[in-house]
């Protein structure tokens, strides 16, 4: 568990500078669309990420917007690329407005306002007809954004996701991540909760790709590591 | 309570003993007497009692007299010795009693005198009894002994007689029956009718020596007689001759000497003897005829003993006569009727003569002798020679037997019959296209070599797929037979026209084949699974009993059986594929009218083609070779490997089955929809026509074919034909469609698609209602009520339309459910791939600056992640089965992720010296591959429902960019050549023009692409690329070819390739690089090796080359080469290709 915490800390160190607007030479800041174009890393001069949300909202340009998200994702590296692919997944499976919100959050995070972007996404009431799974996807994305800067906030969002949408596709990973967070705390109650979450994951979804990791984590928890 | 013993009782027991012995003597004597009488009768009876014979009566009387006399003597004997006087005397003697003591005691016991003491009488009795101890046989004395002796004697004699009688009974049961019959009814024999006597009649003419005389027998009222004959100096022979209406005949063997002949009958009659003497010896004896048939008949020569009265032989036969001449006959000649000499018999060896000739005409031949005094009687009789000419062969095609329409499978079963009186050289089957304009195209012929067989009856199935002439022509089919005669006589069957089947029938057949293929694949899945389990068990058993000595016989046999089973499965898969290929070929003859069915079937063929081939087939072939050569092997390991191969095949089959099920359902839907649509259209036309003819007089005419979806145009039917008949014809087509609908509903139900299944059932019910309306319409039309008929026909059309709507909706629902399930699976796959990518990102972060101690933990975490990737791959197997286009790419991405993940695990496990600093790179690659998998899954969601086979706009763009790159590469090479790098003198100008032309073509294509609707997916600036291509074309057209231009061309090529790479989802490929053009060598083409032309035979592939093929494929290849060599004889121009 300590290693996990260490890992998350390193992630914070890696991701946060990358998301900050200050050009640090490494990280996400160097991988913004403009800089990437300037360095010739991506032939996406026309793919201005800022315009993607509006294009997503417009049914006529939605498919192009999705393609541009993909281009942006391919121009990024490491965890940031994964975040953009996650954004693409959200945009693909949700309504145009929700997808646009997700991309806006990513763009805002890239601009350095990670926490605000994540919380804005999480607190957005959404349209009345918003489906549970769509809400779960937004919460999962927001939680992921917060992992690097506000682990507690991320855990809160995951708690909310599990409480409101326990059957959502994101619930499995959410259980594992929340369990890791809880296990890192000193409280026995939290550790018991973490244990229960991992056990639930293994029992409910034994074939899930995260199940092997969950089993390993469960063994660690039982050993008291 | 047994009475008290007394002398009287003892005496009575002795008397009883004597009586028993007497009874025994009587019984044995009677039996012996009966056996004796029977034997005498058997000896006397002959073939039967002669009518009026007194013998049976005498035997019976004698027997009875002997019996009576014996009985009297026995009774007298017993009476005498049974009296008290004789018996007491004998007992007293045997018991050693004083004479009279026993008798006195008996008197005392019977009538004791007055005053006599009973006690004393009793004491006397007791004393006597004490002296009379012993068995009755001892006390019986001499009479007893006499009777015993008599019994033994009679028993012995009787036993012998009985044995003899039994033997006689077994040896000649009929004779025994006749004997007993006579004894039981002697008076019947005595008083029986006396049959007429037997008579023999010999031949009236003198019998030549060596002839076989016929003897005629007159035997009235007898069913059969026995003919006896005895050649002088030889034993008697006999033969039963059946008598018909009082007469019979028998041909004696050849007579060399006198013979004595007589006949006997079952009633004992015997004919007078007949003595036959052969006449003097013939001049020519031991005559034999050898027939040598014409060589083309390929028939062995025949030798006849003796000369037949008529010789019927094929024309061209050579006749050789051989014999022995006795005495001086001079010169023996055989003459034609005209008197000319046919053959002269020349002396051969000692006493032999021979002569040979080939009869040129039929006629009677007679013998004559010249130069000697010969009695004509001594010459052989005349004989007839008949020459049989070789008749031409006959050939027919009883099936089809006339012009016919081909079945939808384009496989026509035929029956070919050919005969010839001598032999057939070959039979040919000809098929030629007959165009719509009546022109007969080049025929194809299949030759059946027969090598002289007299008769051929073949029932092959002609595969005519792909042979139908384009434009709706027909085929002509006929057969030709050629016999073996040197003239090569031939016969040709009538020519039959084969019409192409209707398009609907071809499509229906093809769809039916898809359904059949699904069932067969399903059966294979079950079979393969069972066999895989059995093989696993066998492998486990073999492993337990492994001796390490290479396996015993049973285990090797198990391996052999398993290998054969594997081969059989492969052959079965090949057979299914071939069935589908046939259906596809039939569809191909329809052109575009198959609605893409041909492509869909082709895709199914490809699925089957991928099963169990390649390395596995080669390994199986090697295993079979090892088994055949008896090479040592680890049978347990081989069985395990075979089980594994079987399991793999089963998995592949299961995957294929999913596709087949879906394809079968899809085709069922489409077939039903097509039928319903046709029905709706025709019904609507009929209703319209009926409404238009309302009030008009009823039109007469024939009825179209019932149920034929292509039966004439509806206008013709409705307007010209009888509407009632037309309606009935349409009605007849409803039931087949309904059955297909029900079958579709069952299929859907079986696969758990309940809602579409219910919809299909409802459609079937709608169709029922349509049928009822059709019935009413037909009835109204028959009654002349055109208005009513039109209404009912319209209603029927509406019902059919509703059924069609139901089916279409069911198909949409079914497709949507399927696609939604696929999309959900892909969506989930994307989520899970992303989850893993995030996990990998986290791990990668932890890898930064990790120490050696923490590496173990990380390694375990990475291993868990790798296992997770495996889980994901397994979970996406269903996608791979249903959407292979996406599944393949997904599997590739996951494979990359798995490989990178395993590499990470491996590098994390190494020591710092060897593995340091590399694992984070492979971890990054893992994350990247997982992200790619997620993207592919997401883009796959878009492809679901787009038909799979159709490429997306991006795919089309990629293809066009690739085409542009190829064009540019060619233009570059030509520009290089025109610049003098490889071009010959004097060719520069033309090369520059060619280069300019090629560059212009590229420029035009690029411009067209840039101006087209390529959407926002367009990578890079196509317009700029087009402009550059145009500039290069202009430069070349102006004759400018320099290094700068060539560099710009290469750059443009790179940009085309780069643009294409950008569109590839799986990243750039290393092998697609633009290279500058080099010198193109144009070697002279050498002349063909004369050896290749010397022999027309084309060598088949070697066994090594064939090894990697399946047995079925090997057989096909070898048969192909065999057919190839057969159809191209050296130096000969074949009459056409093989069918």
Interface residues (C-beta under 8 A of the other chain):
Chain A: X3 X4 X6 X7 X8 X10 X11 X14 X43 X61 X63 X64 X67 X68 X70 X73 X77 X78 X79 X81 X82 X85 X86 X88 X89 X92 X93 X144 X169 X170 X172 X173 X207 X208 X209 X210 X211 X212 X213 X215 X216
Chain B: X827 X828 X830 X831 X832 X833 X834 X835 X836 X837 X838 X839 X841 X842 X843 X844 X845 X846 X848 X854 X857 X858 X860 X861 X864 X865 X867 X868 X869 X871 X872 X874 X875 X924 X927 X928 X931 X934 X935 X938 X941 X1015 X1016 X1017 X1019 X1020 X1062
